[in-house]
Amino acid sequence: MARIGEILIEKGLLTEEQLESALEESKLTGKVIGKVLVGLRLITETQLLKTLGEQLGLTFYDDLSNLEIEEVVIKAVPMKFVWHYKIMPIRLAENILTIAVSDPMAIWFMEDLKLHLGFNIERVLATDAEIMAAIRKHYGFGAETVEEILEQKGDLKQKEKPKPDIIAAASEEKSAQDASVVKLVDQILQEAVSLRATDVHIEAFRDKVRTRCRIDGVLYDMNVSEQVKHLYQAIVSRIKIISSLNVVEKRLPQDGRAILNVAGVQIDLRVSIIPSIRGEGVVIRILPVQHLFDLKHLGFSDEAYIEIKEIMQKPYGIIFLTGPTGSGKTTTLYSCLNILNNNTVKIITIEDPVEYELDGVMQIHVKPNIGFTFASALRSILRHDPDIMMVGEVRDLETAELAIRTALTGHRIFSTLHTNDAASGATRLLDIGIEPYLVTSSVNAFISQRLVRMICPKCKEERKDKQGLPKIFDNIPLFKGKGCEECNFIGYKGRTVLYEILPVGPGIQSLILKKASAVDINRKAREIGFKSLGDVGIEKIKQGITTPEEVMQVAKIEQ
């Protein structure tokens, strides 16, 4: 049988000089020649395994992710064997278990598997990365850590006898500090960061624990090992410890925060814990410590950027951002402040909570439970002579009146309202109890926005099927994401903003003074060139940025 180096030279994958160099390295280190060649990056692991497969008569799989593996196969091989030997079971038929391995020369464990599992073993080849990805997919990520903890602690599946509260709390805190539990929580956070998640949701039910993460506004199952249900309380306690919360308190909601280094990235965690009938529910908000606040990066066009910048340059008045929770209003406000932030102005923000830290900006976190509300904070900061203020949200008449009167005294103010569109912003202020003349004198613009997912640029392809879509799309080329590793096979990656900008000019002011409806204000705005959320959405669909389904979820599209 020809040696592997000779075969690689015959295939043109290696030169004789490279082989000689690798053989010298192999003698010095004691490593097998194949690993040396891959380590020196003279060939890839895939090239090596394909060649070895041909030499040894073993099948090579270059993609395990698309392989259908039956549940019976997964259940036949315990996680401890899979993780210990770094193998992936892929098929079980007629008492023959087929496993994927990345080292065809390692055959010592096959007898061990046969003895413990009772199957005859056949091997196929796959790269180490493919095997590890398949293990995470079918056994759940962190499964090896869960298995390790359960083995260390014995049979935690059996119900323990009730313990006094103090003893139970001490036991939970000790469990939460165990290296394996610390590792497991770190793995959950690392997985969330690698998936670009903004939130992690951990919830307890009667016979399971559900762990999900929100990616681009949509919740996805994180595929954690099922056995994590036996460690749920230790995980919650660990999360409480890192966010400086009370481990003993389980009856009341708690909120905390922490800054951690996860996978080489510094992230800011906002932790919220609430009691439920089956245990405490945990939501971890993941915020990067360094964030790019730029209107164009968010998805505002050059034209919209210029319009917003002109509105912001007015010497006084309010700009209201409108939209539901999670529509990116705060990020847009931060981007506006970032444009105005320089050494010649003083900027103060009042928020609940402070989401990102802005260099050069004084940021205040309100605490309504002790009487420190938006309104009381706004009264206090006026004594600090700010030029620009951001009020996180106008929730009531008192805050609205204070913000408006502050704007009328020569200040620039940014704030948010919860309304469905820009035109409804004016009517909401009137409904709160603000006089129409105060609205027209103080408000410079209402900006409404929503977030939609963007098509993954890596797997973007033209879409032929237009069934069920409005007729407006009949003559528009549409695109979709096929799904690839870059977007975790979702087809979307990242989000962009849909927006509508309504300057409060003379025409709109006259309607507000007449207490006109939002429909009338919207109609007048369209006469003077106003673009709705749907209009901007169609533009982004034409540009191949997003899909009709994404836009239609958040905006009305005219037929």
DRENPA-736406 format. One line per 3 residues: number of its first residue (from 1); their letters; for each residue y, z, x of C-alpha. Coordinates in pm, whole numbers. Example, Ala and Ser with C-alpha at 12.3 -4.5 7.8 and 13.67 -1.06 7.14 Angstrom:
1 = AS = -450:780:1230  -106:714:1367 $
***
This chain:
1 = MAR = 0:0:0  342:-101:136  582:177:218 $
4 = IGE = 882:234:-9  1133:143:264  963:-191:327 $
7 = ILI = 961:-274:-46  1332:-194:-75  1405:-425:220 $
10 = EKG = 1197:-702:57  1398:-659:-265  1724:-692:-70 $
13 = LLT = 1833:-337:-169  1828:-209:189  1872:-338:543 $
16 = EEQ = 1649:-249:838  1942:-72:1007  2002:142:699 $
19 = LES = 1633:229:678  1625:333:1047  1929:556:992 $
22 = ALE = 1768:714:684  1439:775:869  1627:962:1143 $
25 = ESK = 1797:1176:876  1461:1239:711  1312:1368:1039 $
28 = LTG = 1610:1600:1094  1623:1747:743  1258:1729:640 $
31 = KVI = 1349:1557:314  1139:1267:181  1282:925:258 $
34 = GKV = 1358:841:-107  1585:1145:-155  1756:1074:178 $
37 = LVG = 1832:714:73  1981:831:-258  2170:1116:-86 $
40 = LRL = 2328:872:159  2417:647:-136  2234:354:19 $
43 = ITE = 2051:302:-312  2080:455:-659  1825:688:-814 $
46 = TQL = 1753:418:-1073  1675:160:-801  1448:408:-623 $
49 = LKT = 1253:505:-936  1213:145:-1053  1068:54:-714 $
52 = LGE = 842:361:-707  728:283:-1061  623:-66:-956 $
55 = QLG = 450:72:-647  261:348:-833  206:166:-1164 $
58 = LTF = 429:404:-1363  666:296:-1643  1036:358:-1578 $
61 = YDD = 1270:450:-1868  1636:389:-1793  1756:534:-2126 $
64 = LSN = 1584:830:-2294  1871:883:-2540  1759:597:-2767 $
67 = LEI = 1394:702:-2759  1257:843:-3086  1075:1165:-2994 $
70 = EEV = 882:1331:-3277  937:1698:-3360  565:1771:-3306 $
73 = VIK = 606:1666:-2940  898:1905:-2887  711:2194:-3049 $
76 = AVP = 399:2125:-2840  576:2204:-2511  762:2538:-2484 $
79 = MKF = 1108:2538:-2332  1000:2753:-2036  772:2473:-1909 $
82 = VWH = 1027:2200:-1974  1302:2381:-1787  1087:2521:-1505 $
85 = YKI = 930:2185:-1415  1235:1970:-1514  1022:1745:-1736 $
88 = MPI = 1077:1590:-2079  784:1540:-2322  820:1206:-2501 $
91 = RLA = 488:1129:-2672  168:1302:-2792  -128:1092:-2906 $
94 = ENI = -503:1152:-2898  -464:1470:-2692  -262:1282:-2428 $
97 = LTI = 86:1421:-2359  327:1176:-2197  604:1338:-1994 $
100 = AVS = 908:1194:-1814  953:1312:-1454  1211:1228:-1189 $
103 = DPM = 986:1295:-888  663:1092:-901  535:1261:-585 $
106 = AIW = 533:1607:-747  191:1628:-914  108:1992:-845 $
109 = FME = 223:2115:-1187  8:1872:-1394  -301:2096:-1377 $
112 = DLK = -85:2394:-1475  42:2207:-1784  -311:2094:-1874 $
115 = LHL = -442:2450:-1844  -165:2610:-2055  -111:2335:-2315 $
118 = GFN = -461:2191:-2344  -351:1826:-2317  -428:1553:-2069 $
121 = IER = -105:1455:-1895  39:1110:-1836  365:1048:-1652 $
124 = VLA = 654:805:-1686  966:797:-1471  1331:866:-1563 $
127 = TDA = 1636:979:-1368  1711:1349:-1341  2033:1302:-1542 $
130 = EIM = 1845:1127:-1825  1581:1402:-1836  1842:1682:-1846 $
133 = AAI = 2039:1502:-2119  1720:1462:-2325  1633:1831:-2282 $
136 = RKH = 1978:1930:-2407  1952:1690:-2700  1608:1795:-2823 $
139 = YGF = 1582:2159:-2715  1950:2247:-2746  2186:2312:-2457 $
142 = GAE = 2161:2663:-2312  1797:2684:-2425  1679:2787:-2079 $
145 = TVE = 1932:3074:-2073  1826:3192:-2422  1460:3178:-2317 $
148 = EIL = 1539:3378:-2003  1723:3648:-2199  1447:3680:-2461 $
151 = EQK = 1183:3716:-2189  1387:3983:-2011  1452:4185:-2324 $
154 = GDL = 1108:4149:-2479  1055:4059:-2843  1405:4076:-2992 $
157 = KQK = 1278:3888:-3295  1137:4210:-3437  1388:4411:-3637 $
160 = EKP = 1503:4715:-3451  1535:5056:-3610  1892:5134:-3719 $
163 = KPD = 2092:5321:-3456  2399:5542:-3491  2722:5340:-3465 $
166 = IIA = 2824:5481:-3126  2481:5413:-2969  2466:5064:-3125 $
169 = AAS = 2815:4977:-3000  2733:5096:-2647  2410:4891:-2653 $
172 = EEK = 2593:4580:-2775  2862:4614:-2510  2595:4652:-2240 $
175 = SAQ = 2412:4343:-2370  2738:4147:-2377  2793:4226:-2008 $
178 = DAS = 2446:4103:-1904  2470:3813:-1663  2254:3592:-1887 $
181 = VVK = 2472:3645:-2196  2785:3584:-1988  2622:3261:-1865 $
184 = LVD = 2533:3156:-2222  2888:3203:-2352  3018:3011:-2049 $
187 = QIL = 2773:2729:-2127  2897:2710:-2488  3257:2685:-2369 $
190 = QEA = 3169:2433:-2096  2990:2214:-2349  3290:2230:-2583 $
193 = VSL = 3531:2135:-2303  3308:1847:-2189  3302:1716:-2548 $
196 = RAT = 3686:1733:-2570  3659:1988:-2852  3967:2167:-2984 $
199 = DVH = 3774:2443:-3165  3436:2616:-3149  3299:2766:-3474 $
202 = IEA = 3015:3021:-3457  2882:3141:-3794  2591:3366:-3894 $
205 = FRD = 2371:3294:-4198  2054:3454:-4338  1807:3297:-4095 $
208 = KVR = 2017:3095:-3852  2332:3077:-3645  2539:2761:-3672 $
211 = TRC = 2751:2656:-3374  2986:2362:-3422  3284:2215:-3243 $
214 = RID = 3576:2012:-3374  3632:1683:-3193  3929:1471:-3297 $
217 = GVL = 3958:1668:-3622  3590:1640:-3727  3324:1913:-3696 $
220 = YDM = 3000:1831:-3512  2686:2040:-3456  2669:2161:-3094 $
223 = NVS = 2286:2163:-3094  2245:2510:-2947  1890:2644:-2920 $
226 = EQV = 1764:2790:-3251  1663:3108:-3070  2032:3192:-3022 $
229 = KHL = 2016:3369:-3360  1844:3662:-3183  2142:3697:-2946 $
232 = YQA = 2423:3646:-3194  2567:3996:-3180  2564:3999:-2799 $
235 = IVS = 2747:3664:-2797  3014:3791:-3040  3057:4106:-2833 $
238 = RIK = 3098:3900:-2515  3367:3687:-2684  3543:4006:-2796 $
241 = IIS = 3538:4145:-2441  3688:3835:-2277  3963:3821:-2543 $
244 = SLN = 4042:4197:-2521  3928:4281:-2875  3763:4595:-3011 $
247 = VVE = 3384:4557:-2974  3312:4841:-3218  3535:4712:-3502 $
250 = KRL = 3336:4488:-3738  3505:4558:-4070  3844:4396:-4010 $
253 = PQD = 3962:4057:-3884  4073:4048:-3520  4276:3798:-3318 $
256 = GRA = 4287:3773:-2940  4339:3536:-2652  4216:3471:-2299 $
259 = ILN = 4276:3233:-2010  3958:3115:-1840  3854:2863:-1579 $
262 = VAG = 3584:2647:-1739  3420:2364:-1544  3717:2359:-1305 $
265 = VQI = 3971:2335:-1588  4200:2623:-1682  4202:2666:-2060 $
268 = DLR = 4379:2899:-2302  4152:3046:-2571  4276:3174:-2908 $
271 = VSI = 4001:3379:-3068  3983:3472:-3435  3702:3690:-3574 $
274 = IPS = 3644:3767:-3942  3374:3981:-4109  3121:3811:-4338 $
277 = IRG = 2810:3929:-4525  2574:3807:-4249  2780:3900:-3945 $
280 = EGV = 3114:3818:-3795  3241:3460:-3795  3407:3338:-3474 $
283 = VIR = 3654:3056:-3419  3771:2981:-3066  4070:2750:-3034 $
286 = ILP = 4070:2569:-2699  4410:2480:-2557  4465:2328:-2213 $
289 = VQH = 4713:2534:-2011  4878:2213:-1892  4960:1974:-2175 $
292 = LFD = 5151:1646:-2183  5426:1662:-2447  5546:1306:-2488 $
295 = LKH = 5623:1127:-2816  5497:791:-2688  5175:950:-2565 $
298 = LGF = 5124:1097:-2913  5145:749:-3065  5510:702:-3168 $
301 = SDE = 5624:343:-3113  5922:254:-2892  6126:189:-3206 $
304 = AYI = 6036:529:-3357  6099:703:-3024  6453:560:-3007 $
307 = EIK = 6522:656:-3370  6404:1015:-3324  6598:1048:-3000 $
310 = EIM = 6919:932:-3172  6867:1186:-3452  6808:1465:-3197 $
313 = QKP = 7132:1386:-3014  7343:1491:-3315  7545:1801:-3225 $
316 = YGI = 7409:2014:-3510  7166:2001:-3803  6796:2043:-3881 $
319 = IFL = 6500:1812:-3828  6203:1904:-4049  5848:1800:-3958 $
322 = TGP = 5628:1782:-4268  5253:1755:-4318  4943:1968:-4379 $
325 = TGS = 4793:2216:-4133  4635:2040:-3836  4850:1726:-3856 $
328 = GKT = 5009:1781:-3513  5353:1897:-3628  5389:2167:-3362 $
331 = TTL = 5291:1929:-3082  5555:1680:-3199  5816:1959:-3211 $
334 = YSC = 5724:2062:-2856  5761:1699:-2748  6111:1689:-2899 $
337 = LNI = 6207:2012:-2723  6067:1871:-2399  6314:1580:-2423 $
340 = LNN = 6610:1814:-2478  6504:2083:-2229  6733:2103:-1924 $
343 = NTV = 6942:2360:-1735  7254:2301:-1948  7104:2422:-2280 $
346 = KII = 6935:2739:-2400  6629:2686:-2621  6456:2963:-2817 $
349 = TIE = 6148:2921:-3036  6009:3147:-3310  5639:3082:-3366 $
352 = DPV = 5327:3220:-3530  5148:3202:-3293  5292:3060:-2969 $
355 = EYE = 5049:2775:-2901  5165:2636:-2566  5396:2782:-2305 $
358 = LDG = 5699:2564:-2231  5868:2608:-1896  6237:2696:-1935 $
361 = VMQ = 6205:2784:-2306  6217:3138:-2450  5928:3167:-2694 $
364 = IHV = 5892:3446:-2950  5574:3539:-3138  5648:3684:-3484 $
367 = KPN = 5453:3987:-3609  5485:4014:-3989  5259:4325:-3999 $
370 = IGF = 5540:4527:-3833  5825:4353:-4017  5912:4106:-3741 $
373 = TFA = 5924:3789:-3955  6073:3442:-3903  6387:3555:-4087 $
376 = SAL = 6439:3879:-3889  6369:3698:-3560  6620:3426:-3651 $
379 = RSI = 6890:3686:-3715  6825:3851:-3379  6818:3541:-3158 $
382 = LRH = 7160:3425:-3277  7305:3705:-3062  7148:3534:-2759 $
385 = DPD = 7371:3230:-2804  7102:2956:-2818  7197:2586:-2833 $
388 = IMM = 6866:2470:-2977  6616:2665:-3187  6271:2598:-3322 $
391 = VGE = 6157:2791:-3628  5780:2748:-3652  5774:2724:-4030 $
394 = VRD = 6007:2761:-4329  5798:2959:-4577  6050:3126:-4805 $
397 = LET = 6408:3118:-4937  6536:3376:-4686  6416:3183:-4381 $
400 = AEL = 6533:2849:-4527  6884:2981:-4602  6920:3140:-4258 $
403 = AIR = 6803:2821:-4083  7041:2602:-4285  7343:2828:-4240 $
406 = TAL = 7266:2851:-3867  7261:2470:-3849  7597:2455:-4026 $
409 = TGH = 7751:2680:-3758  7684:2420:-3488  7320:2467:-3381 $
412 = RIF = 7037:2217:-3353  6724:2341:-3527  6367:2210:-3552 $
415 = STL = 6122:2340:-3811  5824:2249:-4030  5749:2228:-4402 $
418 = HTN = 5415:2188:-4576  5465:1875:-4788  5263:1556:-4832 $
421 = DAA = 5535:1312:-4726  5889:1296:-4589  6053:1235:-4929 $
424 = SGA = 5896:1554:-5067  6068:1759:-4794  6402:1753:-4976 $
427 = TRL = 6251:1842:-5313  6055:2130:-5154  6379:2285:-5024 $
430 = LDI = 6533:2250:-5369  6224:2412:-5524  6251:2704:-5280 $
433 = GIE = 6603:2764:-5411  6835:2593:-5161  7145:2435:-5315 $
436 = PYL = 7153:2052:-5290  7489:2050:-5106  7343:2274:-4833 $
439 = VTS = 7049:2036:-4785  7270:1728:-4754  7513:1904:-4516 $
442 = SVN = 7253:2048:-4279  6938:1831:-4270  6946:1533:-4034 $
445 = AFI = 6597:1399:-4105  6254:1461:-4251  5960:1336:-4041 $
448 = SQR = 5612:1335:-4193  5297:1279:-3992  4917:1269:-3992 $
451 = LVR = 4655:1228:-3721  4385:959:-3722  4104:895:-3476 $
454 = MIC = 4132:606:-3230  3854:355:-3166  3680:420:-2834 $
457 = PKC = 3812:151:-2594  3483:145:-2400  3261:36:-2693 $
460 = KEE = 3522:-135:-2914  3395:-450:-3086  3509:-678:-3367 $
463 = RKD = 3391:-585:-3712  3264:-849:-3953  3178:-639:-4259 $
466 = KQG = 3487:-581:-4478  3305:-488:-4798  3478:-221:-5005 $
469 = LPK = 3811:-251:-4822  4145:-340:-4989  4230:-712:-5003 $
472 = IFD = 4514:-662:-4756  4250:-654:-4479  4089:-986:-4572 $
475 = NIP = 4287:-1185:-4313  4328:-909:-4054  4084:-887:-3759 $
478 = LFK = 3924:-543:-3768  3753:-345:-3494  3514:-52:-3470 $
481 = GKG = 3349:160:-3202  2980:86:-3148  2920:427:-2986 $
484 = CEE = 2864:496:-2617  2838:781:-2365  3216:776:-2318 $
487 = CNF = 3275:882:-2683  2947:1080:-2724  2816:796:-2945 $
490 = IGY = 3077:872:-3213  3270:543:-3185  3606:723:-3174 $
493 = KGR = 3786:885:-2883  4117:1067:-2913  4370:1067:-3196 $
496 = TVL = 4700:897:-3263  4982:981:-3501  5084:808:-3824 $
499 = YEI = 5442:890:-3913  5732:825:-4147  6090:897:-4046 $
502 = LPV = 6345:960:-4321  6704:1006:-4191  6922:1184:-4448 $
505 = GPG = 7194:919:-4472  7453:859:-4751  7207:687:-4989 $
508 = IQS = 6951:967:-4962  7221:1237:-4976  7349:1111:-5311 $
511 = LIL = 6998:1131:-5460  6945:1486:-5326  7277:1595:-5482 $
514 = KKA = 7147:1459:-5815  6820:1651:-5764  6625:1325:-5780 $
517 = SAV = 6246:1327:-5759  6049:1251:-5442  5943:919:-5599 $
520 = DIN = 6308:812:-5642  6395:922:-5288  6097:729:-5151 $
523 = RKA = 6192:416:-5348  6551:429:-5217  6425:486:-4861 $
526 = REI = 6204:174:-4877  6507:-30:-4983  6678:62:-4655 $
529 = GFK = 6382:-18:-4429  6176:302:-4442  5815:270:-4317 $
532 = SLG = 5552:485:-4489  5243:642:-4333  5040:354:-4475 $
535 = DVG = 5272:92:-4321  5239:249:-3976  4862:281:-4029 $
538 = IEK = 4827:-91:-4105  5024:-173:-3788  4781:37:-3584 $
541 = IKQ = 4482:-127:-3754  4622:-472:-3664  4663:-354:-3304 $
544 = GIT = 4295:-249:-3296  4384:117:-3238  4212:265:-3545 $
547 = TPE = 4005:170:-3851  4095:124:-4221  3871:418:-4318 $
550 = EVM = 4065:655:-4093  4402:546:-4233  4288:553:-4597 $
553 = QVA = 4176:915:-4557  4532:1031:-4492  4764:763:-4634 $
556 = KIE = 4800:538:-4935  4768:167:-4855  4943:-75:-5088 $
559 = Q = 4715:-355:-5215 $
***
